[in-house]
């Protein structure tokens, strides 16, 4: 039985595993997206950076290329993620429903 389409709850958290790393994300609703668009200036790349910073709450298994030490989940480090990873994270946060394990 299908549960239909679920609304986006700002408190919803879920994890997404990619390439041995685990990312804790939140979905983004249209009101938050509009607020980020109004706040940011600088085009779509800057908006994508704002969205990524909003949706990505935490991670495990993200390391520096200069060593095996994990790096903290800061805005600056988020922006240094590979483009393909960023796209997957952005897509997951804008999906119909969290397809991974929900974190409360």
C-alpha positions in Angstrom: 0.0 0.0 0.0 1.4 3.4 -1.0 1.7 6.1 1.6 1.2 8.8 -1.0 3.3 12.0 -1.1 4.5 13.3 2.2 4.9 17.0 3.0 8.3 18.3 4.0 8.8 18.6 7.7 11.7 21.0 8.7 12.5 18.6 11.6 12.9 15.6 9.4 16.5 14.2 9.2 17.8 11.3 7.2 21.1 9.7 6.3 22.5 9.0 2.9 25.5 6.8 2.4 27.9 7.5 -0.5 31.3 6.0 -1.3 31.8 4.9 2.3 30.8 8.2 3.9 27.5 8.9 5.7 25.8 12.2 5.4 23.0 13.5 7.7 20.6 15.7 5.6 17.4 17.6 5.9 15.0 18.1 3.1 14.3 21.6 1.9 10.8 23.1 1.4 9.8 25.9 -1.0 9.6 28.6 1.7 13.2 27.9 2.8 14.3 27.8 -0.8 12.7 31.3 -1.4 14.4 32.7 1.7 17.8 31.4 0.6 17.2 32.9 -2.9 16.4 36.3 -1.4 19.3 36.2 1.0 21.9 35.2 -1.6 23.3 37.2 -4.5 25.6 35.8 -7.1 23.7 33.5 -9.3 22.8 29.8 -9.3 26.2 28.6 -8.1 26.0 30.8 -4.9 22.4 29.6 -4.4 23.5 25.9 -4.6 26.2 26.6 -2.0 23.6 28.1 0.3 21.3 25.2 -0.2 24.1 22.7 0.4 25.1 24.4 3.6 21.4 24.3 4.8 20.7 20.7 3.9 24.0 19.1 5.0 23.9 18.8 8.8 26.7 16.4 9.6 28.9 13.7 8.1 31.2 10.7 8.9 33.9 9.3 6.7 34.9 12.5 4.9 38.7 12.9 5.0 41.4 15.3 3.8 43.3 14.3 0.7 46.5 15.2 2.6 45.9 12.5 5.2 43.3 10.1 6.5 42.1 12.4 9.3 38.3 13.2 9.1 37.5 16.8 8.5 34.7 18.7 10.3 31.4 19.4 8.6 31.9 23.1 8.2 30.5 25.4 5.4 34.0 25.7 4.0 34.6 22.0 3.9 31.1 21.4 2.5 32.0 23.6 -0.5 35.1 21.5 -1.1 33.1 18.2 -1.6 33.4 16.8 -5.1 30.7 18.1 -7.5 29.2 14.7 -8.1 28.7 14.3 -4.3 27.1 17.7 -4.0 24.7 16.9 -6.8 23.6 13.7 -5.1 23.1 15.4 -1.8 21.1 18.3 -3.4 19.0 15.7 -5.2 18.3 13.7 -2.1 17.2 16.7 -0.1 14.8 17.8 -2.9 13.3 14.3 -3.5 9.7 13.3 -2.9 10.5 11.6 0.3 13.6 10.6 2.2 14.5 7.2 0.8 17.1 6.4 3.5 17.0 5.8 7.2 15.3 8.6 9.0 17.2 10.2 11.9 15.2 11.9 14.7 
